[in-house]
């Protein structure tokens, strides 16, 4: 049994392509072309050169000695925060814009929550001289002001979305509406392993550079190419998909995913889709969705703009349902405290999204010899104002 996507675009019972008729031909064409293009020698040569010379890969695999001592394991941090633009998102946007150019598209659209995918999309559009429109929920525009200004500097047009609760789900809705109006010349760069097939598989493949490097780096540091545990945060799930891609069928490796609990799953003020969701269709895929009994979407709530999504990628829904992955719900206060802890113990300020994965360390029981790889998906510059305004959540680390 493999946990990878099947030929019909499903991960077990999750996935598929449920799109409006006006997008059917566009999505079908993408299905036919994406593997031919991204597996070609020409694409791989250009893609890998940009990852090396523009993004700055490989990203380091860092042994966090003080954190290792605290949690009783050998903890390695995969430093995606050190990529150009400050997160893993750039791995995906470079690949997708190369694909868009090879398919003859003339215009790029994207959605963003925390702004890192928007920044990464605006960056590659500037690099490739293509017009760019980014949809972002009005609440996220406000709480991610720095990233909004970065996108504008890079030449992107930002369109704030005021429907729903003005966050990531609503931005995605508007981006899909735009795509429906411009299917022939527009390429939608989706930022995570969500949406209709082939997007979840395509994004996972483009992010798989993360686990490819982990395998190589672990050999150098530990003498073997696999860890005992892989840990990452999940909203849509792209950094997690990249972290686990080359290990997904390796049962020696335990997978631990951290989703955003918000104020707590039991409160209803949460973004913990795997804990609180049920089978449904969202943004073109069959997956777990936070919804009412009659299928209306329940608004997700989290301190983290990048995890504030009422769905989950079909890959991760399947991993959770099949018990291949352990999924932990991390509340807002736990994430803030974990971020401050990493900052004080290792001198690394993580993104709020990554802080959810860090908080999961305290819920695990490791052995001293366990090799644990945790992906720090982004840097925390964008979240400093949020950290400062919630430092009472940081306990001992918030006293300054």
C-alpha positions as CSV (number, residue, x, y, z in Angstrom):
1,X,0.0,0.0,0.0
2,X,1.2,3.5,-0.9
3,X,0.1,6.7,0.7
4,X,0.9,8.7,-2.5
5,X,-1.7,9.9,-4.9
6,X,-3.2,7.3,-7.3
7,X,-3.7,7.7,-11.0
8,X,-7.2,9.2,-10.5
9,X,-5.9,11.9,-8.2
10,X,-7.0,10.4,-4.9
11,X,-5.3,9.7,-1.6
12,X,-7.5,6.9,-0.4
13,X,-11.0,8.4,-0.3
14,X,-9.7,12.0,-0.4
15,X,-8.8,14.2,-3.4
16,X,-10.2,14.3,-6.9
17,X,-11.1,17.4,-8.9
18,X,-14.5,19.0,-8.3
19,X,-14.5,22.1,-10.4
20,X,-17.0,24.4,-12.1
21,X,-17.6,23.5,-15.8
22,X,-15.9,26.6,-17.0
23,X,-12.6,25.4,-15.4
24,X,-12.9,21.8,-16.5
25,X,-10.8,22.1,-19.7
26,X,-8.2,24.2,-17.9
27,X,-7.8,21.6,-15.0
28,X,-7.8,18.7,-17.4
29,X,-5.1,20.3,-19.5
30,X,-3.0,20.9,-16.3
31,X,-3.5,17.2,-15.4
32,X,-2.2,16.1,-18.8
33,X,0.8,18.5,-18.8
34,X,2.2,18.9,-15.2
35,X,4.1,15.6,-15.0
36,X,5.4,15.8,-18.5
37,X,6.8,19.3,-17.8
38,X,8.1,18.9,-14.2
39,X,9.8,15.6,-14.8
40,X,11.5,16.8,-18.0
41,X,15.3,17.3,-18.0
42,X,14.9,20.9,-19.2
43,X,12.5,21.8,-16.3
44,X,14.5,20.1,-13.6
45,X,17.8,21.7,-14.7
46,X,16.2,25.2,-14.6
47,X,14.3,24.5,-11.4
48,X,17.2,23.1,-9.5
49,X,19.5,25.9,-10.6
50,X,17.0,28.5,-9.3
51,X,16.7,26.6,-6.0
52,X,20.4,26.6,-5.6
53,X,21.4,30.1,-6.9
54,X,18.2,32.1,-6.1
55,X,16.6,30.5,-3.2
56,X,19.8,29.5,-1.4
57,X,19.2,25.7,-1.1
58,X,20.0,23.4,0.4
59,X,18.5,24.8,3.6
60,X,20.5,23.7,6.7
61,X,19.7,20.8,9.0
62,X,20.6,22.2,12.4
63,X,21.1,20.1,15.6
64,X,19.4,22.2,18.3
65,X,21.4,21.1,21.3
66,X,19.6,23.0,24.0
67,X,16.2,22.0,22.7
68,X,17.4,18.4,22.4
69,X,18.5,18.4,26.0
70,X,15.1,19.7,27.1
71,X,13.0,17.2,25.2
72,X,15.3,14.2,25.6
73,X,16.1,13.4,21.9
74,X,18.4,14.4,19.1
75,X,16.4,17.3,17.6
76,X,17.3,18.6,14.2
77,X,15.6,21.6,12.7
78,X,15.1,21.8,8.9
79,X,15.6,25.5,8.4
80,X,13.2,26.5,5.7
81,X,13.1,29.9,7.4
82,X,16.5,30.6,5.8
83,X,15.2,30.4,2.2
84,X,14.9,33.6,0.1
85,X,11.6,35.3,1.1
86,X,11.7,33.5,4.5
87,X,9.7,30.3,4.1
88,X,9.3,27.1,2.2
89,X,6.7,28.7,-0.1
90,X,9.3,29.8,-2.6
91,X,10.1,26.1,-3.5
92,X,6.6,25.8,-4.9
93,X,6.1,29.2,-6.6
94,X,9.3,28.9,-8.6
95,X,8.2,25.5,-9.9
96,X,4.7,26.6,-10.7
97,X,5.7,29.8,-12.5
98,X,8.1,27.8,-14.7
99,X,5.2,25.4,-15.5
100,X,2.9,28.4,-16.2
101,X,5.4,29.9,-18.7
102,X,5.9,26.6,-20.4
103,X,2.1,26.3,-20.8
104,X,1.9,29.7,-22.3
105,X,0.0,31.5,-19.5
106,X,0.3,35.3,-19.3
107,X,-1.1,36.2,-15.9
108,X,-0.6,34.8,-12.4
109,X,-3.1,34.8,-9.5
110,X,-2.7,33.5,-5.9
111,X,-4.3,33.4,-2.5
112,X,-2.4,34.0,0.7
113,X,-3.1,33.9,4.5
114,X,0.0,34.8,6.4
115,X,1.4,36.4,3.3
116,X,4.4,34.2,2.8
117,X,2.9,32.5,-0.2
118,X,1.8,35.9,-1.6
119,X,5.4,37.2,-1.1
120,X,6.9,34.1,-2.8
121,X,4.4,34.4,-5.7
122,X,5.1,38.2,-6.1
123,X,8.8,37.4,-6.0
124,X,8.8,34.9,-8.8
125,X,6.5,37.1,-10.9
126,X,9.0,39.9,-10.5
127,X,11.7,37.5,-11.5
128,X,9.9,36.2,-14.6
129,X,8.2,39.6,-15.5
130,X,4.6,38.4,-15.2
131,X,1.7,40.4,-13.8
132,X,0.5,39.2,-10.4
133,X,-2.8,39.5,-8.4
134,X,-2.8,38.3,-4.8
135,X,-6.1,37.8,-2.9
136,X,-5.8,38.1,0.9
137,X,-8.5,38.3,3.5
138,X,-9.0,41.8,4.9
139,X,-8.2,40.5,8.5
140,X,-5.0,39.0,7.3
141,X,-4.1,42.2,5.4
142,X,-4.3,44.0,8.7
143,X,-2.4,41.4,10.8
144,X,0.3,40.7,8.2
145,X,0.9,44.3,7.2
146,X,4.7,43.8,6.6
147,X,4.1,41.1,4.1
148,X,1.4,43.1,2.3
149,X,4.0,45.9,1.9
150,X,6.6,43.5,0.6
151,X,4.2,42.2,-2.0
152,X,3.4,45.7,-3.2
153,X,7.1,46.5,-3.4
154,X,7.5,43.4,-5.6
155,X,4.8,44.8,-8.0
156,X,1.9,42.6,-7.0
157,X,-1.7,43.9,-6.9
158,X,-3.3,43.1,-3.5
159,X,-7.0,42.5,-3.5
160,X,-8.4,42.5,0.1
161,X,-11.3,40.1,0.6
162,X,-14.1,41.2,2.9
163,X,-16.5,38.2,2.7
164,X,-16.8,35.5,5.4
165,X,-14.4,36.0,8.2
166,X,-11.9,37.8,5.9
167,X,-9.2,35.1,6.1
168,X,-7.6,32.4,3.9
169,X,-10.7,30.5,2.9
170,X,-12.3,33.7,1.7
171,X,-9.2,34.7,-0.3
172,X,-9.2,31.3,-1.9
173,X,-12.9,31.7,-2.9
174,X,-12.1,35.0,-4.6
175,X,-9.1,33.6,-6.4
176,X,-11.2,30.7,-7.8
177,X,-13.8,33.3,-9.0
178,X,-11.1,35.2,-10.8
179,X,-9.8,32.0,-12.4
180,X,-13.3,31.2,-13.6
181,X,-13.4,34.6,-15.4
182,X,-10.0,34.2,-17.0
183,X,-9.4,30.4,-17.5
184,X,-7.5,30.7,-20.8
185,X,-4.6,33.1,-20.0
186,X,-4.4,32.9,-16.2
187,X,-2.4,30.4,-14.1
188,X,-3.5,30.0,-10.5
189,X,-0.5,29.3,-8.2
190,X,-2.1,27.5,-5.3
191,X,0.1,27.8,-2.2
192,X,-0.6,24.5,-0.5
193,X,-1.5,20.9,-1.0
194,X,-5.2,21.8,-1.4
195,X,-7.5,22.3,-4.4
196,X,-8.4,20.0,-7.3
197,X,-6.1,17.4,-8.6
198,X,-3.3,17.8,-9.8
199,X,-2.5,20.7,-7.3
200,X,-2.1,18.6,-4.1
201,X,0.3,16.2,-5.9
202,X,2.1,19.0,-7.9
203,X,2.7,21.1,-4.8
204,X,3.9,18.1,-2.8
205,X,6.3,17.2,-5.6
206,X,7.7,20.7,-5.7
207,X,8.1,20.8,-1.9
208,X,9.7,17.3,-1.9
209,X,13.1,19.0,-2.2
210,X,12.8,19.3,1.6
211,X,12.7,15.6,2.3
212,X,15.3,14.9,-0.4
213,X,17.7,17.1,1.4
214,X,16.8,15.7,4.8
215,X,17.8,12.2,3.5
216,X,21.2,13.4,2.3
217,X,21.9,15.6,5.3
218,X,21.0,12.9,7.9
219,X,23.5,10.5,6.3
220,X,26.2,13.2,6.9
221,X,25.1,13.9,10.4
222,X,23.9,10.6,11.8
223,X,25.2,7.9,9.4
224,X,21.7,6.9,8.2
225,X,19.2,8.5,5.8
226,X,16.0,8.4,7.9
227,X,14.9,9.8,11.3
228,X,12.7,8.2,13.9
229,X,10.3,11.1,13.8
230,X,9.3,13.8,11.3
231,X,7.3,16.8,12.7
232,X,5.7,19.7,10.9
233,X,2.7,22.0,11.1
234,X,-0.4,21.6,8.9
235,X,-2.9,24.0,7.6
236,X,-3.3,23.2,4.0
237,X,-0.1,21.1,4.4
238,X,2.6,22.0,1.9
239,X,5.6,22.2,4.3
240,X,4.5,19.0,5.9
241,X,4.0,17.3,2.5
242,X,7.5,18.3,1.5
243,X,9.0,17.1,4.8
244,X,7.4,13.6,4.6
245,X,7.3,13.1,0.8
246,X,10.3,10.7,0.5
247,X,9.4,8.9,3.8
248,X,5.6,8.6,3.4
249,X,5.7,4.8,2.8
250,X,8.7,4.1,5.1
251,X,7.0,2.7,8.3
252,X,10.3,3.1,10.3
253,X,9.6,6.9,10.3
254,X,6.8,8.2,12.6
255,X,5.0,11.2,11.3
256,X,3.7,13.9,13.7
257,X,1.6,16.8,12.4
258,X,0.5,19.8,14.4
259,X,-2.7,21.7,13.5
260,X,-4.0,24.9,14.9
261,X,-6.3,24.4,17.9
262,X,-7.1,28.1,18.3
263,X,-8.8,28.5,21.6
264,X,-9.3,24.7,21.8
265,X,-11.1,22.1,19.7
266,X,-13.9,21.8,22.3
267,X,-14.6,25.6,22.2
268,X,-15.5,25.7,18.5
269,X,-13.1,28.5,18.0
270,X,-10.5,26.4,16.2
271,X,-8.8,25.6,12.9
272,X,-8.1,21.9,13.9
273,X,-9.8,20.4,10.8
274,X,-8.6,16.8,11.4
275,X,-10.0,16.9,14.9
276,X,-13.2,18.9,14.2
277,X,-13.9,18.2,10.5
278,X,-16.0,15.7,8.5
279,X,-16.0,14.5,4.9
280,X,-16.9,17.2,2.4
281,X,-15.8,19.1,-0.6
282,X,-13.8,22.3,-0.3
283,X,-12.1,24.3,-3.1
284,X,-12.2,21.5,-5.6
285,X,-11.2,18.5,-3.4
286,X,-12.9,15.9,-1.3
287,X,-11.4,16.1,2.1
288,X,-12.0,16.8,5.8
289,X,-13.9,20.0,6.2
290,X,-15.1,22.0,9.2
291,X,-18.8,22.3,8.4
292,X,-22.3,22.3,9.8
293,X,-24.7,19.3,9.5
294,X,-26.1,20.7,6.3
295,X,-22.6,21.3,4.8
296,X,-22.1,25.0,5.5
297,X,-18.5,25.9,6.1
298,X,-17.6,26.8,9.7
299,X,-15.2,29.6,10.0
300,X,-11.7,28.6,11.2
301,X,-10.1,30.5,14.0
302,X,-6.4,30.6,14.9
303,X,-3.8,33.1,16.0
304,X,-1.9,32.0,12.9
305,X,-3.0,33.4,9.6
306,X,-1.3,30.6,7.7
307,X,-3.1,27.8,9.5
308,X,-6.5,29.6,9.6
309,X,-8.2,27.3,7.1
310,X,-11.4,25.1,7.5
311,X,-10.0,22.3,5.4
312,X,-6.9,20.1,5.1
313,X,-5.0,18.8,2.1
314,X,-6.3,15.3,1.0
315,X,-2.8,13.8,1.5
316,X,-2.9,14.6,5.2
317,X,-6.6,13.7,5.6
318,X,-5.7,10.3,4.3
319,X,-2.6,9.9,6.5
320,X,-4.7,10.8,9.6
321,X,-7.6,8.6,8.7
322,X,-5.3,5.6,8.0
323,X,-3.4,6.3,11.2
324,X,-0.1,6.8,9.3
325,X,0.3,10.2,11.0
326,X,-0.3,11.3,14.5
327,X,-2.1,14.7,14.5
328,X,-2.0,16.9,17.5
329,X,-4.1,20.0,18.1
330,X,-2.0,22.9,19.4
331,X,-3.8,25.9,21.0
332,X,-2.8,29.5,20.5
333,X,-1.2,29.9,23.9
334,X,0.9,26.7,23.4
335,X,2.2,28.0,20.0
336,X,3.2,31.4,21.4
337,X,5.0,29.8,24.3
338,X,6.9,27.4,22.0
339,X,7.9,30.3,19.8
340,X,9.4,32.2,22.7
341,X,11.1,29.0,23.9
342,X,12.9,28.4,20.6
343,X,13.9,32.1,20.5
344,X,15.4,32.0,24.0
345,X,17.0,28.5,23.7
346,X,18.3,28.6,20.2
347,X,18.2,32.2,19.0
348,X,15.7,31.4,16.2
349,X,12.4,33.3,16.0
350,X,10.0,31.0,14.1
351,X,6.8,31.8,12.2
352,X,3.6,31.3,14.2
353,X,2.8,28.4,11.9
354,X,6.1,26.6,12.7
355,X,5.6,27.4,16.4
356,X,2.6,24.9,16.4
357,X,5.0,22.1,15.4
358,X,7.5,23.2,18.1
359,X,4.7,23.1,20.7
360,X,4.0,19.4,19.8
361,X,7.4,18.5,21.2
362,X,6.0,18.9,24.7
363,X,3.3,16.3,24.0
364,X,5.7,13.6,22.9
365,X,7.7,11.0,24.8
366,X,11.1,10.5,23.1
367,X,14.0,8.3,23.9
368,X,17.4,9.9,24.1
369,X,18.6,8.1,21.0
370,X,15.6,9.2,18.9
371,X,16.5,11.3,15.8
372,X,13.7,13.9,15.4
373,X,13.5,16.2,12.4
374,X,11.2,19.2,12.7
375,X,10.6,21.6,9.9
376,X,10.8,25.3,10.8
377,X,8.6,26.3,7.8
378,X,9.1,30.1,8.1
379,X,10.8,32.9,10.0
380,X,8.9,35.0,12.6
381,X,9.6,38.5,11.4
382,X,6.0,38.8,10.1
383,X,4.6,37.7,13.5
384,X,6.7,39.9,15.9
385,X,3.8,42.3,16.6
386,X,1.5,39.3,17.4
387,X,4.1,37.8,19.7
388,X,4.6,41.1,21.5
389,X,0.8,41.6,22.0
390,X,0.4,38.1,23.4
391,X,3.6,37.7,25.4
392,X,1.6,37.0,28.5
393,X,1.0,33.5,26.9
394,X,4.8,32.9,26.9
395,X,5.0,32.3,30.6
396,X,8.6,32.7,31.9
397,X,9.8,33.7,28.5
398,X,7.4,36.6,28.3
399,X,9.0,38.5,31.1
400,X,11.1,41.2,29.5
